[in-house]
Amino acid sequence: MEIQLTIGGREILIHDTIVNIWFVVLVLSIFAIIVNKKIKTANVDEAPSGLLNVVEILVESINNLVKTTMGSRNMRFASYIFFFNVFF
């Protein structure tokens, strides 16, 4: 599925890999916006439920993975590991 664009008399081909990456980025951005709104409206005194519970499980599992494999000193890499697990 290639997309052909003609801009200024030049043909530009956008390959299916790029289209897939745009789709994944769009889906992850929408997911992040929804989670951000839910976090802002969540009550701190209550346990998370629904989508926030799933997000908490994801974050905790990545944090535990980084802690057990790379050690507590390398927790700064947890966001990169999370990105690679979700994106790839």
C-alpha positions in Angstrom: 0.0 0.0 0.0 2.0 2.9 -1.3 0.8 6.4 -1.4 1.7 8.5 -4.4 1.7 12.3 -4.1 2.5 14.8 -6.8 3.8 18.0 -5.4 5.2 20.7 -7.7 5.5 18.3 -10.5 7.5 15.8 -8.5 6.2 12.4 -7.5 6.7 11.4 -3.9 6.2 7.8 -2.8 5.3 7.0 0.8 5.9 3.4 1.5 3.7 1.2 3.5 6.2 1.0 6.4 5.9 4.8 6.9 2.1 4.6 6.7 2.2 1.9 9.4 4.5 3.9 11.6 2.2 7.0 11.3 -0.8 4.8 12.2 1.0 3.4 15.3 2.1 6.9 16.4 -1.5 8.2 15.9 -3.0 5.3 18.0 -0.4 5.7 20.7 -0.9 9.5 20.8 -4.7 9.1 21.2 -4.1 6.4 23.9 -1.8 8.8 25.8 -4.3 11.7 25.6 -7.1 9.5 26.9 -4.9 8.1 29.7 -3.7 11.6 30.6 -7.3 12.9 30.9 -8.3 9.9 33.1 -5.3 10.4 35.3 -6.1 14.1 35.9 -9.7 13.2 36.9 -8.8 10.1 39.0 -9.2 10.3 42.8 -5.9 9.8 44.5 -7.4 8.0 47.5 -9.1 5.3 45.4 -7.5 2.3 43.6 -7.3 2.7 39.9 -9.9 0.8 37.8 -10.5 0.1 34.2 -8.0 1.6 31.8 -5.8 3.1 34.5 -5.5 -0.3 36.1 -4.2 -1.7 32.8 -1.7 1.2 32.4 -0.5 0.7 35.9 0.1 -3.0 35.2 2.1 -2.1 32.1 4.2 0.5 33.8 4.9 -1.7 36.8 5.8 -4.7 34.7 8.3 -2.6 32.7 9.7 -1.1 35.8 10.2 -4.6 37.4 11.7 -5.9 34.1 14.3 -3.1 34.1 15.0 -3.5 37.8 15.6 -7.2 37.7 17.6 -7.2 34.4 19.5 -4.0 34.6 19.4 -3.0 38.3 17.9 -0.1 40.2 20.6 2.2 39.0 19.4 2.0 35.4 15.7 2.8 35.9 16.2 5.8 33.6 16.0 3.4 30.7 12.5 2.1 31.7 10.8 4.6 29.3 13.0 3.4 26.4 12.2 -0.2 27.1 8.5 0.6 27.4 8.6 2.4 24.0 10.3 -0.6 22.3 7.8 -3.1 23.8 4.8 -1.0 22.7 6.1 0.1 19.3 7.8 -3.0 18.1 
